[in-house]
């Protein structure tokens, strides 16, 4: 189906204004239509508003044919080699236990999907072979377990967006002759982007029509995604004209298998995998353009980044763009200013000032976590904010993180503000002899952290330079890993249920390069697996994505706008205990053993969680977190004294209450209180003053009731305690 101008009336005017030309929706008949702005009647080719930029035709004519020729030559060699191999029968086992017959080096996942149903073949975007993601058109090599993923699966969605980045890259390269850099799906799982070097061209929204027209062409041609493996020298030859790709290739390990993908005229360095062909993308939109630095280094080349989004149907694209408009309305930076919660000043960029109402929420979040520590066996500690660089050399941060630290010279010695608490907790563990009887030792810390983020990367409360975490580190024995991990998972579940978050769990296992011995890793991964199974919540395996110093469980939350965030941390660490030479005495006191360290955070950055919750609740804080729990509104001057008396009673009971004693009409007072998002509006007049009662209006409810102040206070106490 085509999404065309007849759908425009259904779209909000705000979306039409923001995305006048951002819809590309593709029909099955291989022709595309592009939404143009205002009139929706002129074609892309006739759009007078389309920004133009001269192509570097000489570059394109020299580079594109050379790459394609090189690709086809290697592809032909590899195809001949594959055809010469024995095509022995293989057995392909599906998730339901069914076994399909195939031939080695011939049968592909797409062949199996077609044999099952046309619908599956049309919707399966990617497969996995023995747990490894695999192109649908790539021949199988041996007996295997085969699984298919559609767009609703993380694997399918990420693959569609990664492939869409290649479609975007093709359009950018062909339209502007730019030097492509990297084009992944975004880390937050909301689309994709492509960074490229354009010389003096600055991209903006006016270029989107051109870019989308190029994407439309690529999709209409149903270009297959083709894969080859190349040697290091071959890769350097293919991309010799692109210094950015050359740098990436040279940084790869010597023994790394290098893969190159092609779709249409685009030949790109890429690990893959990809969708079968470009026509699987049915709806495409450019979202925004911004600047970026090569490899995030402000001293390197300045690049242009184009963000995009794509879907396998038009409806989901419309829903997403509507969601974007909703997110803008509830941006925490706007709500925070409007509700007088926080602000930032150029005198301290990236470090936010929390006003009284904001500080109330901030402190309640930390108190909420702190209230659980006693119940869950944590001990809160206080550690220094600044350390001699010797500490950071021991921890490895001096070698790997120094550019992100704030450094100070004191008496000719270099010191660094701490960007994280873990090294300090290692010092605390190691400052005296520890016994196995003390383990598990759970140390919690709300200390302020500082990270020297680039000014261009600072974003509201979500990317800051000064912040606090509900940080904790658990030192335990290998035999205690499972129980400790399960305890952390239960802690996370409790907190996220209070906030109203849904969340997903993924176990990230040993990567290719890792620290420690294989047996320790196997035990740790088995313990995490057992803990997850006993936790009895759905979880997924993320093979090979663990940190080099230990496996981890990734926890991503979904807010009311269906956006995903990773806040909590649950990471095993074999490295820091080794670096700091941490030991404890075993049952045999003459024997020393090394503890396992578990990094753990629930909120993560309190600032970031504050922002997420503000947007999640759309500014309507639940009663227990609200800085505006109640306001007393006297009907007239005659009832002001009683209003102030009620305010005092509520305040003395420990709740946050204001009184509107202005001379405005009561309707105006109530309306202003509703806009300010007070949870309860208490109207009092002469009648209420006589009876010792209040007229209670609850936020977002039309009806109201009358109750005594004593009953109201009990109701408040019950509601405040409800989150427990």
C-alpha angles and dihedrals in degrees: 000000000000122000103216142153095298088072095056096091089058092058119084115254089240091060092047090052094047097041105030093156107012101106119096112173121178130210125215089244090074096249121114133205125207125210110235121197132262104353097030086206105093120081125240092254091057097045108126092192094062111119115229134205126181114253121231091239094176091056093048094046091050100042109034098054091044093054094044092049091049091046093050092047093054091040090054092050092050093046091052091049091049093049090053092057120092111268095214121177115268134189119233115199119204125207092260090056095256114142123216127195121235145153126254114250091007114059115074131194087253090059090054092046092051089050090055099045143322089239093059092047090052095049105033106101100175140358138210124226113202088339095311118114110248135187113254091232097043113109118248116244105200146348106316152161109252128199131176128216128203129193093275089063118081090234093052095044094048091048093051090050093045090051090046088056087059090050088051091047091051091053093047094048095045094044101043107016088233127165106253116221116174132341116185134152109264122269091238091056097243107122130297145275141206125216117206141165114241103169108227097351117114111201122215140161091287090071094056096091091059093044093048092047088057091049090049090054092051093050093046090056092056089224112197119231105236126192134206134172117227139186121247091256092049091051091050090050094049093051099032090123093057113069092190094058090043090055091051091050093049091051093055117102113265092244095046117124106235119210130192126196131202132200114171110312093345116100109179140176105244143147091215146158107193144184117271095257142342095264090075086078106083102170128030134176136179108223109184146333125227141160125263139174124242106263090354091285114135089206092061133075119311111239137187119236123202117195122206144173131208139181140187090242139029097239094064092050091054090049092049094051090049088051090052090055090050091050090053091054090053099039106151091228091060095041092045092056093042093051093040094239103133145341140191128228129202088234088073110021115197093016114098131214112224113209120212095275092045092047089053091058093042092052093045090055092053092042089051091056092040091054088060096050095076091048093048101043102256124145116210117223137182120224134183122275095216131046138182111260089247087078092053091047089055093047093046095241092113090062099037109024108025095112089060094053132089106237128201131186114220120177090342092306125111119237132179133209107239116259090187140013103230099091091050090051089051089055089050093051092047100044091094140013111287128206129212086241089070093058133137090045111186113195119186126192135181093186120150115260129201128202124178098230117179111262091238091056096054110113121178113282093329097072113029142148099227121042146135130234132200083237124178136167124201119205110198146147122266089251090057098053096095096051093044093049092048090050091053091048090053090049091051092047092052094050096044092049089054090052093046095242127151112212143189129217128213128179111217111201139197115318125215091266115043143158122241134024125312094240092058091049092049091051092047094048091047090051092050091047092050091047091051092048092050090046085065098214125122113268139170134220117240102192118211096358098109122115116266089248098052148335119276144193114233115211119193122184128207120216131205090278091054093248119144125229132177108219109142123073127207108167131158115216126198093165108065095050087053095046092050092040092233116185141167130198113256127215086281095063091207089063124081123202132188119241126228114237122217118197109210136180129159104185093025107198107013089212092054093046089049089056094046093049093046090055093038091056091038089231093306101117118201113248097258092054099034121116088198103051097153144358127197115218117191115210092221143351089274091067097042095098091053090046091055090047091054090047091054092050092051092045092050089053088061103258131127108250137162133189126218104215095163120125093247121125115269092246089058092047092051092047093050090048091051092051090049088056099238109176093219130025112199115198117195130184136163092287093054090047090055094049099036092241140122133216105235124209117183120212113265093008123109099205126071137197139205122235141156120267089245092054090046092053091050089050090051092050092050093049094046090053094045094090090065 
